[in-house]
Amino acid sequence: MGRVDIQPERTMLAWSGTSAKINFNGTGVKAVLQDEGGNNYYNVIIDGTVTQRIQIDAQKHAYTLAANLPKANHTLELFKLTEWAMGKTWLYEFDLDAGSALLAAPAIKKHKIEFFGNSITCGFAVLDTTGKDRGSAPYEDNYQSYAAITARHFDAEYYCTARSGIGVLVSWFPQIMPEMYDKVDPSNLQLKWDFTRYTPDVVVINLFQNDSWLVEHPEHPEFKARFGDKKPTPAQIVAAYQTFVKTIRSKYPKAQIICALGSMDASREGSPWPGYIKQAIVGLKDKSIQSFIFPAKNTPGHPSKKEQIDMANQLIGFIEKNVKW
């Protein structure tokens, strides 16, 4: 599940929330894995319950995912917690215990959802309880992001196209979302995603947090690269957002699109950024595009585990009220 690159000998997982899932009858499973740099973490989920969090190293070898289970039918899922900036992971095979058997693949879910987002959607620093807002791999957990929680609530297929620090007009690094949204592996510009492989019912776009900071920092190299010495006007900001949303609409003509913002300071009271989104939607004249602004959490740093749960509950309520699956 998610944007994975499936080849005969191995499958590459890069994006947050990508996963591999099997049904089997037996007592245990290993997986042969190799990581690009040893910075990626995964949840092992047995029969719907997270049983362990594992770090994958740069050597190709087998990892025990499940052992000493009752000999019965089970489901195993390997879920990527860290974002593609932490590197790629290659899955070579699942190796079942002796006397075990692979069963038919899990059924495709009825509902499908995709998120385009930044660090908030990635689950940046969600595990950091010290208040230091650390964004390194040990503290990131996409499974506990509002996006993944929302997808699980609706029992939906889940695709997460997100990277910390990314924006629509400008990012903290050279690439922006309109240049990244169509990649299987964003570090490989030639490997583009085939949008016919997955058609979401609902698309949630939660961007502009990083733009809201960077347009106020003309000294930043990415500001200079994108804008020169003059910040974009509100009209230019709105137009850029409209262009990106229209691009997503061109890929998913029938999807219901939710243009979200928050829950950090870009959605605070008095911020112009919610207004830019609402103005863009009015100009698009598309009845299947709606806005949803998460209330600003008004606490330092990125959303905590509790704040991610709050965001999920808010979004779930909005979808239940406004979206027809």
Salt bridges, closest charged atoms under 4 A:
GLU36 OE1 - LYS88 NZ 3.44
ASP47 OD2 - HIS74 ND1 2.82
ASP57 OD2 - HIS61 NE2 2.94
GLU114 OE2 - ARG3 NH2 3.24
ASP128 OD2 - ARG134 NE 3.09
ASP133 OD2 - HIS302 ND1 2.92
ASP141 OD2 - ARG53 NH1 3.93
ASP155 OD1 - LYS109 NZ 2.68
GLU179 OE1 - ARG226 NH2 3.03
ASP182 OD1 - LYS183 NZ 2.68
ASP182 OD2 - LYS192 NZ 3.82
ASP185 OD2 - LYS88 NZ 3.32
GLU216 OE2 - LYS231 NZ 2.76
GLU219 OE2 - HIS217 ND1 2.92
ASP286 OD2 - ARG249 NE 2.86
GLU307 OE1 - LYS297 NZ 3.81
ASP310 OD2 - LYS306 NZ 2.97
GLU320 OE2 - HIS153 NE2 2.95
